[in-house]
Amino acid sequence: MLKKLSLTVAGLAAAFTMIAESKAQAEDSLYIPMTTYRTGPFAANGTANANGMWDYFEMLNQRDGGIGGAKLVVEECETGYNAQKGVECYESTKGKGALVYNPNSTGITLQLIAKAPIDKIPVLSMGYGLSAAAIGETFPWTFNYPASYWSQTSSILNYIESQGGLKGKKIGFIYLDVGYGREPIPLLEELAPKLGFELALYPVGVKEMQAQSAQWLNVRKDRPDWMVMWGWGAMNPTAIKEAVKIRFPMDKFIGNWWSASHVDLIPVGESAKGYLGSNFTAPGTSYPMIQDIIKHVIDNPNASTQTEKENVGHVLYNRAVFNGVLVAEGIRAAQAHFGKPGINAEEMRWGLENVDLSDARLKEIGLEGFTAPIKGSCADHENGGSIFMHQWNGTDFDKVTDLIPPMTDIVRPMLETAAAKYIEDKPDWQKQTCN
């Protein structure tokens, strides 16, 4: 099940790794486990995600010798997007000096949130997971930079408001019927009467991902003004194809940031022209950071990678690179503060709370204009980040809006209420006090 970073790989299931010491928290190494899913029903998406993060860490090792003089030791553990397997991966790797977990699954994240404060290992669920984890006082060990699902949802609603208003409109919400897909529903149900729109829900079971005719028959009957999708894997292109069949206008169909990638749209092609998606990282290979990955990893015969060069710069790949950037910036902050190259997980938690990805820092690392700035803090573990909309032109995505802020004044109090509810039956829950 486990993979480690530096051996050349032949085939999807083969191990590739940079062979780790049994205790990777030594002064000259930094151990980062990666829970991935290169197999199972979401393998296409999971592979793109895994490749981007892997290649970024490999680039740091090849170009810089690691971070701050400490080598990165990265080990994959295959989950098949199964929460129980994700927990097994966690249990089998946490004792090796794990600095942080990137679950790459809301289901796995929900399982690890309760374990993090006990084992004192932070969880970084970048833009996914439990929205309430944005409240740093309540969830000291969980982070969902740059924006929670609730903040993203409110930004999508802000976009719809800018396109003719929400009042009197019917918003259809089609979602994968698992924890991930259901996560935004409480916010939507709360905001519908406040903002004057009608909400119509269309759940899609995992076994129905490629058989959605019933849901789209209901969409045709209900005639929503807008459709919003919280999908993953094969659900996404299937939903878009079904929308095309009923002639639902593509420029009124918005996917969240896991429902609007090249993996989703390439199978649909020209017929999906106009489809919209929210995003927080830009696609493309023009950024110096991405060029460094191509130079030091993709085109380097001595580097370890499973990435096809034509997939570099795609939406999921670039987003996963940025996930790696957040990890690296947390490490750098902790190294500087604690004055040593080899940090532990508790120090890593401090580093994540003190990440400062300003515009100047993004330019310095070769990602100018790639994303909105992120500044961590004790109280705010999501950063309330803004998103932008990109639109499918038939063969690729074009950025079509400036950054769209969330409804922080509405969402933050709801997140605080949700955080309090989460721990109300957990009297021993470990909180923190923020100044």
C-alpha positions as CSV (number, residue, x, y, z in Angstrom):
1,M,0.0,0.0,0.0
2,L,2.9,2.4,0.8
3,K,5.1,4.2,-1.7
4,K,8.2,6.3,-1.1
5,L,9.8,9.0,-3.3
6,S,12.8,8.6,-5.5
7,L,12.9,5.3,-7.4
8,T,11.8,5.4,-11.1
9,V,8.3,3.9,-11.4
10,A,7.2,1.4,-14.1
11,G,3.4,1.3,-14.0
12,L,0.7,2.8,-11.9
13,A,0.8,0.4,-9.0
14,A,4.6,0.2,-8.7
15,A,6.4,1.8,-5.8
16,F,8.3,5.0,-6.3
17,T,10.1,6.9,-3.5
18,M,13.0,8.4,-1.9
19,I,13.8,5.7,0.6
20,A,13.1,6.9,4.1
21,E,14.8,6.4,7.4
22,S,12.7,4.7,10.0
23,K,12.4,7.9,11.9
24,A,12.2,10.8,9.4
25,Q,12.3,13.5,11.9
26,A,16.1,13.5,11.9
27,E,17.8,16.8,11.5
28,D,18.4,16.2,7.8
29,S,15.0,15.0,6.7
30,L,11.3,16.0,6.7
31,Y,8.8,13.2,6.5
32,I,5.6,13.9,4.6
33,P,3.1,11.1,4.1
34,M,0.7,11.4,1.1
35,T,-2.7,9.7,1.2
36,T,-3.5,9.2,-2.5
37,Y,-5.9,7.4,-4.7
38,R,-4.5,6.3,-8.0
39,T,-7.0,3.4,-8.0
40,G,-10.7,3.1,-7.6
41,P,-13.7,5.1,-8.9
42,F,-11.9,8.5,-8.7
43,A,-8.5,7.4,-9.9
44,A,-8.3,9.8,-12.9
45,N,-8.8,12.8,-10.6
46,G,-6.7,11.3,-7.8
47,T,-3.8,10.6,-10.0
48,A,-3.6,14.2,-11.3
49,N,-3.8,15.4,-7.8
50,A,-1.1,13.0,-6.5
51,N,1.2,13.8,-9.4
52,G,1.2,17.6,-8.8
53,M,2.1,17.4,-5.2
54,W,4.7,14.6,-5.7
55,D,6.4,16.5,-8.5
56,Y,6.6,19.7,-6.5
57,F,8.3,18.0,-3.6
58,E,10.6,16.2,-6.0
59,M,11.5,19.5,-7.6
60,L,12.5,20.9,-4.2
61,N,14.7,18.0,-3.6
62,Q,16.3,18.1,-7.0
63,R,16.7,21.9,-7.2
64,D,17.3,22.9,-3.6
65,G,18.2,19.7,-1.8
66,G,15.0,20.0,0.2
67,I,13.9,22.8,2.4
68,G,16.2,24.8,4.6
69,G,18.9,22.1,4.3
70,A,16.6,19.2,5.2
71,K,15.7,16.6,2.6
72,L,12.0,15.9,1.9
73,V,11.0,12.2,2.5
74,V,7.7,11.7,0.8
75,E,5.7,8.4,1.1
76,E,2.5,7.6,-0.7
77,C,-0.2,5.4,0.8
78,E,-3.0,4.3,-1.5
79,T,-6.5,4.7,-0.2
80,G,-8.7,4.2,-3.3
81,Y,-10.6,7.2,-1.8
82,N,-11.8,5.0,1.0
83,A,-12.1,6.6,4.4
84,Q,-11.2,3.4,6.3
85,K,-8.1,2.9,4.2
86,G,-7.2,6.5,4.8
87,V,-7.3,5.9,8.5
88,E,-5.1,2.8,8.1
89,C,-2.6,4.9,6.1
90,Y,-2.6,7.4,8.9
91,E,-2.0,4.8,11.6
92,S,0.8,3.1,9.7
93,T,2.7,6.3,9.0
94,K,2.1,8.7,12.0
95,G,4.9,7.1,14.0
96,K,7.5,7.8,11.4
97,G,7.7,11.5,12.3
98,A,4.9,12.7,10.1
99,L,4.8,16.5,9.9
100,V,1.3,17.0,8.4
101,Y,-1.5,15.0,6.7
102,N,-3.1,16.1,3.4
103,P,-6.0,13.6,3.3
104,N,-7.1,14.5,-0.3
105,S,-10.6,13.4,0.7
106,T,-13.3,14.9,2.9
107,G,-14.3,11.5,4.2
108,I,-10.7,10.8,5.4
109,T,-10.4,14.4,6.7
110,L,-13.5,13.9,8.9
111,Q,-11.9,10.8,10.4
112,L,-8.6,12.5,11.1
113,I,-9.9,15.7,12.6
114,A,-10.5,14.0,16.0
115,K,-7.2,12.2,15.9
116,A,-5.1,15.3,15.1
117,P,-5.2,16.9,18.6
118,I,-4.5,13.6,20.3
119,D,-1.5,12.7,18.2
120,K,-0.5,16.3,17.7
121,I,-0.1,16.1,14.0
122,P,-1.8,18.9,11.9
123,V,-4.3,18.1,9.1
124,L,-4.2,20.4,6.0
125,S,-7.4,19.8,4.0
126,M,-6.7,22.5,1.4
127,G,-10.1,23.9,0.3
128,Y,-12.1,20.9,1.3
129,G,-13.1,18.9,4.4
130,L,-15.1,20.3,7.4
131,S,-16.0,23.9,6.8
132,A,-16.2,24.6,10.5
133,A,-12.5,23.7,10.8
134,A,-11.9,27.3,9.6
135,I,-12.4,28.4,13.3
136,G,-8.9,28.1,14.6
137,E,-9.8,28.5,18.3
138,T,-12.0,25.3,18.1
139,F,-9.8,23.4,15.6
140,P,-6.2,24.2,16.4
141,W,-4.9,21.2,14.5
142,T,-7.0,21.4,11.2
143,F,-6.6,23.9,8.4
144,N,-8.6,24.4,5.2
145,Y,-6.7,27.3,3.5
146,P,-7.4,29.1,1.2
147,A,-11.2,28.8,1.7
148,S,-13.7,26.5,3.2
149,Y,-16.5,24.9,1.1
150,W,-19.0,27.4,2.8
151,S,-16.9,30.4,1.8
152,Q,-16.6,29.0,-1.8
153,T,-20.3,28.5,-1.9
154,S,-21.0,32.0,-0.9
155,S,-18.6,33.3,-3.6
156,I,-20.5,31.3,-6.2
157,L,-23.7,32.9,-5.0
158,N,-22.0,36.3,-5.2
159,Y,-21.2,35.5,-8.8
160,I,-24.8,34.6,-9.6
161,E,-25.9,37.8,-7.9
162,S,-23.7,39.8,-10.2
163,Q,-25.2,38.1,-13.2
164,G,-28.8,39.2,-12.7
165,G,-29.5,38.6,-9.0
166,L,-30.5,35.8,-6.7
167,K,-33.9,37.0,-5.6
168,G,-36.7,35.0,-7.2
169,K,-34.3,32.6,-8.8
170,K,-34.2,28.8,-8.5
171,I,-30.8,27.3,-7.8
172,G,-30.3,23.7,-8.5
173,F,-27.6,21.9,-6.5
174,I,-26.4,18.5,-7.9
175,Y,-24.0,16.8,-5.6
176,L,-22.2,13.5,-4.9
177,D,-24.2,12.0,-2.0
178,V,-21.3,11.6,0.4
179,G,-19.9,13.8,3.2
180,Y,-18.1,16.0,0.6
181,G,-21.1,16.6,-1.6
182,R,-23.4,17.3,1.4
183,E,-21.1,19.7,3.1
184,P,-22.4,23.0,1.5
185,I,-26.1,22.1,2.0
186,P,-26.6,23.6,5.5
187,L,-25.3,26.9,4.2
188,L,-27.5,26.9,1.1
189,E,-30.5,26.0,3.1
190,E,-29.7,28.9,5.5
191,L,-29.1,31.4,2.8
192,A,-32.0,30.6,0.5
193,P,-34.7,32.4,2.5
194,K,-32.3,35.2,3.5
195,L,-31.3,35.9,-0.1
196,G,-34.6,35.1,-1.7
197,F,-33.8,32.1,-3.9
198,E,-35.4,28.7,-4.1
199,L,-33.1,25.7,-3.6
200,A,-33.6,22.4,-5.4
201,L,-31.4,19.4,-4.4
202,Y,-30.3,16.6,-6.7
203,P,-28.3,13.9,-5.0
204,V,-26.2,11.4,-7.0
205,G,-25.1,8.2,-5.3
206,V,-21.6,6.8,-5.9
207,K,-23.2,3.9,-7.9
208,E,-25.2,6.4,-10.0
209,M,-22.3,8.6,-11.1
210,Q,-22.5,7.4,-14.7
211,A,-26.2,7.0,-14.7
212,Q,-27.8,10.3,-14.0
213,S,-30.7,10.4,-16.4
214,A,-33.3,10.4,-13.5
215,Q,-31.7,13.5,-11.9
216,W,-31.5,15.4,-15.1
217,L,-35.1,14.5,-16.0
218,N,-36.0,16.2,-12.7
219,V,-33.8,19.2,-13.6
220,R,-35.7,19.5,-17.0
221,K,-39.0,19.4,-15.1
222,D,-37.9,21.9,-12.4
223,R,-36.3,24.3,-14.8
224,P,-33.8,25.9,-12.4
225,D,-32.3,29.2,-13.4
226,W,-28.8,28.0,-12.4
227,M,-27.2,24.7,-11.6
228,V,-24.3,24.3,-9.2
229,M,-22.3,21.0,-9.0
230,W,-20.4,19.5,-6.1
231,G,-19.2,16.4,-8.0
232,W,-16.1,14.3,-8.3
233,G,-14.7,11.6,-10.6
234,A,-16.9,10.2,-13.3
235,M,-19.9,12.1,-11.9
236,N,-18.7,15.4,-13.4
237,P,-18.4,14.6,-17.2
238,T,-21.6,12.5,-16.9
239,A,-23.5,15.4,-15.4
240,I,-22.2,17.8,-18.1
241,K,-23.2,15.5,-20.9
242,E,-26.6,15.1,-19.4
243,A,-27.0,18.8,-19.1
244,V,-26.0,19.2,-22.8
245,K,-28.7,16.6,-23.7
246,I,-31.5,18.6,-22.1
247,R,-30.0,21.8,-23.5
248,F,-29.3,23.4,-20.1
249,P,-27.4,26.5,-20.8
250,M,-23.7,25.9,-20.1
251,D,-23.1,29.4,-18.9
252,K,-25.6,28.9,-16.2
253,F,-23.9,25.7,-14.9
254,I,-21.2,26.2,-12.3
255,G,-18.9,23.5,-11.0
256,N,-17.0,23.9,-7.7
257,W,-13.3,23.6,-7.8
258,W,-13.4,19.8,-7.9
259,S,-16.0,19.8,-10.7
260,A,-14.2,21.9,-13.3
261,S,-10.9,20.4,-14.3
262,H,-9.4,19.1,-17.6
263,V,-10.2,15.6,-16.5
264,D,-13.9,16.5,-16.4
265,L,-14.2,18.6,-19.5
266,I,-11.8,17.0,-22.1
267,P,-14.2,13.9,-22.4
268,V,-17.1,16.3,-23.2
269,G,-15.2,18.7,-25.5
270,E,-16.8,21.3,-27.6
271,S,-20.3,20.6,-26.6
272,A,-19.6,21.8,-23.0
273,K,-18.4,25.2,-24.3
274,G,-19.4,27.9,-21.8
275,Y,-19.4,25.7,-18.7
276,L,-18.2,27.6,-15.6
277,G,-16.1,26.5,-12.7
278,S,-14.8,28.2,-9.5
279,N,-11.1,28.0,-8.9
280,F,-8.4,29.4,-6.6
281,T,-5.3,28.5,-8.6
282,A,-4.6,29.3,-12.2
283,P,-3.9,26.6,-14.8
284,G,-1.1,26.8,-17.3
285,T,2.7,26.3,-17.5
286,S,3.8,29.9,-17.9
287,Y,4.7,30.3,-14.2
288,P,8.4,30.1,-13.2
289,M,7.5,27.5,-10.5
290,I,5.9,25.2,-13.1
291,Q,8.8,25.7,-15.5
292,D,11.1,24.6,-12.7
293,I,9.1,21.5,-12.2
294,I,9.4,20.7,-15.9
295,K,13.1,21.4,-15.9
296,H,14.1,19.6,-12.7
297,V,11.5,16.7,-12.7
298,I,9.6,16.1,-15.9
299,D,12.6,16.5,-18.2
300,N,15.1,15.2,-15.7
301,P,15.9,11.5,-16.3
302,N,17.2,11.2,-12.7
303,A,14.0,12.5,-11.1
304,S,11.0,10.4,-10.0
305,T,7.7,11.2,-11.6
306,Q,4.6,9.5,-13.1
307,T,3.4,12.6,-14.9
308,E,2.9,12.8,-18.6
309,K,4.3,16.1,-19.8
310,E,1.1,17.2,-21.5
311,N,-0.8,17.1,-18.2
312,V,1.5,19.6,-16.5
313,G,-0.3,22.8,-16.0
314,H,-3.8,21.2,-15.9
315,V,-6.2,22.4,-13.2
316,L,-5.8,19.6,-10.7
317,Y,-2.1,19.3,-11.3
318,N,-1.5,23.0,-10.6
319,R,-3.8,22.9,-7.6
320,A,-1.9,20.0,-6.1
321,V,1.4,21.9,-6.7
322,F,-0.1,24.7,-4.6
323,N,-1.0,22.2,-1.9
324,G,2.7,21.4,-1.8
325,V,3.6,25.1,-1.6
326,L,1.4,25.5,1.5
327,V,3.2,22.6,3.2
328,A,6.6,24.0,2.2
329,E,5.8,27.5,3.4
330,G,4.6,26.1,6.7
331,I,7.9,24.2,7.0
332,R,9.9,27.3,6.2
333,A,8.0,29.4,8.7
334,A,8.6,26.8,11.4
335,Q,12.3,26.3,10.6
336,A,12.9,30.1,10.8
337,H,11.0,30.4,14.1
338,F,12.5,27.4,15.9
339,G,15.9,27.8,14.4
340,K,16.5,24.3,13.0
341,P,16.0,22.4,9.7
342,G,14.4,19.3,11.2
343,I,11.1,20.3,12.7
344,N,8.4,18.1,14.4
345,A,4.6,18.1,13.9
346,E,3.8,20.5,16.7
347,E,6.3,23.0,15.2
348,M,4.7,22.4,11.8
349,R,1.3,23.3,13.3
350,W,2.8,26.6,14.3
351,G,4.3,27.1,10.9
352,L,0.9,26.5,9.2
353,E,-0.7,29.1,11.5
354,N,2.0,31.6,10.5
355,V,2.1,31.0,6.7
356,D,2.5,34.4,4.9
357,L,2.0,34.0,1.2
358,S,1.9,37.7,0.3
359,D,1.9,38.9,-3.3
360,A,5.7,39.6,-2.9
361,R,6.3,36.0,-1.6
362,L,4.2,34.5,-4.5
363,K,6.4,36.4,-7.0
364,E,9.6,35.3,-5.2
365,I,8.7,31.6,-5.5
366,G,7.6,31.9,-9.1
367,L,3.8,32.1,-8.7
368,E,2.9,35.7,-9.3
369,G,-0.8,36.0,-10.2
370,F,-1.3,32.3,-9.6
371,T,-3.6,32.7,-6.6
372,A,-4.8,35.2,-4.0
373,P,-2.5,35.9,-1.1
374,I,-2.8,33.7,2.1
375,K,-1.9,34.9,5.6
376,G,-2.4,32.3,8.3
377,S,-3.5,33.1,11.8
378,C,-4.5,31.4,15.1
379,A,-8.1,32.3,14.7
380,D,-8.6,31.9,11.0
381,H,-7.7,28.5,9.5
382,E,-9.3,29.1,6.1
383,N,-8.2,32.7,5.3
384,G,-11.6,33.4,3.8
385,G,-10.0,33.3,0.4
386,S,-11.5,34.6,-2.8
387,I,-12.1,32.6,-5.9
388,F,-12.4,33.4,-9.6
389,M,-14.5,31.8,-12.4
390,H,-12.9,30.1,-15.3
391,Q,-14.9,29.0,-18.4
392,W,-14.5,26.1,-20.8
393,N,-13.8,27.3,-24.3
394,G,-14.2,23.9,-25.9
395,T,-10.6,22.8,-25.5
396,D,-9.3,24.7,-22.4
397,F,-10.2,27.0,-19.6
398,D,-10.2,30.8,-19.7
399,K,-10.2,33.0,-16.6
400,V,-13.3,35.2,-17.0
401,T,-13.6,37.1,-13.7
402,D,-11.5,38.9,-11.2
403,L,-11.4,37.5,-7.6
404,I,-14.8,37.1,-6.1
405,P,-14.8,37.4,-2.3
406,P,-17.0,35.3,0.0
407,M,-19.8,36.5,2.2
408,T,-17.6,36.6,5.3
409,D,-20.0,38.6,7.3
410,I,-22.7,35.9,6.9
411,V,-20.5,32.8,6.7
412,R,-18.1,33.4,9.7
413,P,-20.9,33.5,12.3
414,M,-22.4,30.3,10.8
415,L,-19.0,28.6,10.9
416,E,-18.6,29.6,14.6
417,T,-22.0,28.1,15.3
418,A,-21.1,24.9,13.4
419,A,-17.8,24.6,15.3
420,A,-19.5,25.0,18.6
421,K,-22.1,22.3,17.7
422,Y,-19.3,19.9,16.5
423,I,-17.7,19.9,20.0
424,E,-20.8,20.2,22.2
425,D,-20.8,16.4,22.9
426,K,-17.0,16.3,23.3
427,P,-16.2,17.7,26.7
428,D,-12.5,16.8,26.5
429,W,-12.0,18.6,23.1
430,Q,-8.8,20.6,23.0
431,K,-9.4,24.2,22.0
432,Q,-6.9,27.1,22.0
433,T,-7.1,30.8,22.9
434,C,-6.2,33.3,20.2
435,N,-5.2,36.9,21.0
